[in-house]
Amino acid sequence: MRPFALTRPAIYDLKGLNCPLPVLKARKRLAAMRPGNRLWLETTDPLAVIDIPAFCADAGHQLVETAAVDGGHRFLVERGAAAST
């Protein structure tokens, strides 16, 4: 079991922000985290369903889970080891 599995991922509230701010803020927050740590991103930006997965793929992060929620989306992102944030 990985050490981070014992702690709950933090929630980063990006609701009300429009493209490109959710990705820019997520990039900065993930850069400050250790590889393997996880972060929930909560958004209301309709383009986030395209932007967040693309950002994760480009930056070397793993998109663990996505969910449509009332008024937006949630994304569980695991910080990549060699992420180019």
C-alpha positions in Angstrom: 0.0 0.0 0.0 1.3 3.4 -0.9 1.8 6.0 2.0 -0.7 8.5 0.4 -3.5 5.9 0.5 -3.7 6.5 4.2 -4.6 10.1 3.8 -7.6 11.7 2.1 -6.9 13.7 -1.0 -7.3 17.5 -0.5 -10.1 19.2 -2.4 -9.2 22.2 -4.5 -12.3 24.3 -5.2 -11.9 25.8 -8.7 -15.7 26.5 -9.1 -16.6 29.8 -10.8 -13.3 29.9 -12.7 -13.2 29.7 -16.5 -10.6 28.4 -18.9 -7.6 28.6 -18.6 -7.7 29.4 -14.8 -8.6 25.9 -13.6 -5.7 24.3 -15.3 -3.2 27.1 -14.4 -4.2 26.9 -10.7 -4.2 23.1 -10.7 -0.7 23.1 -12.3 0.6 25.4 -9.6 -1.0 23.4 -6.7 0.2 20.0 -8.1 3.8 21.4 -8.5 3.9 22.0 -4.8 2.9 18.4 -4.0 5.0 15.2 -3.7 4.7 12.6 -6.5 2.0 10.1 -5.7 -0.1 12.5 -3.7 -3.7 13.0 -4.9 -5.9 16.1 -5.3 -9.6 16.5 -6.0 -10.3 19.3 -8.5 -13.8 20.7 -8.4 -14.9 22.8 -11.4 -17.9 24.4 -12.9 -16.1 25.3 -16.2 -17.7 23.2 -19.0 -14.4 23.0 -20.8 -12.7 21.4 -17.8 -13.8 17.9 -19.1 -11.5 18.5 -22.0 -8.8 20.6 -20.4 -8.1 18.7 -17.2 -7.5 15.3 -18.9 -5.3 16.9 -21.5 -3.3 18.7 -18.9 -2.8 15.5 -16.9 -1.6 13.6 -20.0 0.7 16.5 -21.0 2.2 17.0 -17.5 2.6 13.3 -16.5 -0.1 13.2 -13.9 -2.6 10.4 -13.6 -6.3 11.1 -13.9 -7.6 8.6 -11.4 -11.3 9.4 -11.5 -13.8 11.8 -13.0 -17.3 12.5 -12.0 -20.1 14.7 -13.1 -21.7 16.5 -10.1 -24.4 19.0 -9.7 -23.3 22.1 -11.6 -19.9 20.8 -12.6 -17.2 18.1 -12.4 -14.8 16.5 -10.0 -11.4 15.1 -11.1 -9.1 13.0 -8.9 -5.5 13.7 -10.0 -2.4 11.9 -8.8 0.8 13.9 -9.0 3.2 12.3 -11.4 6.7 11.4 -10.6 8.3 13.1 -13.5 5.6 15.7 -14.0 6.5 18.7 -16.1 4.3 21.1 -14.3 
